[in-house]
């Protein structure tokens, strides 16, 4: 019985740690978004029709990386690390 309770406690701690980590990723991603993306994609990431900038809400890290690596408009973002792109995606996933 003690082993079962210990196992449950261990899983709960892992879940809590993962949750805290995702929150930190999203917080870091928000900083990157505000510094690098908001000017063109809007404060809410919904895009700006006037400059033909699309919504980027909910974009995955893979989608973001593909655009950064292939679009001349995003040349200044090539310096973002893989972790920063993942954090940015974590933040964009929080937007509705």
PyMOL commands that set and color helices and strands:
alter all, ss='L'
color gray80, all
select helices_A, chain A and resi 2-36+38-41+49-51+61-70+72-77+82-94
alter helices_A, ss='H'
color red, helices_A
deselect
rebuild
show_as cartoon
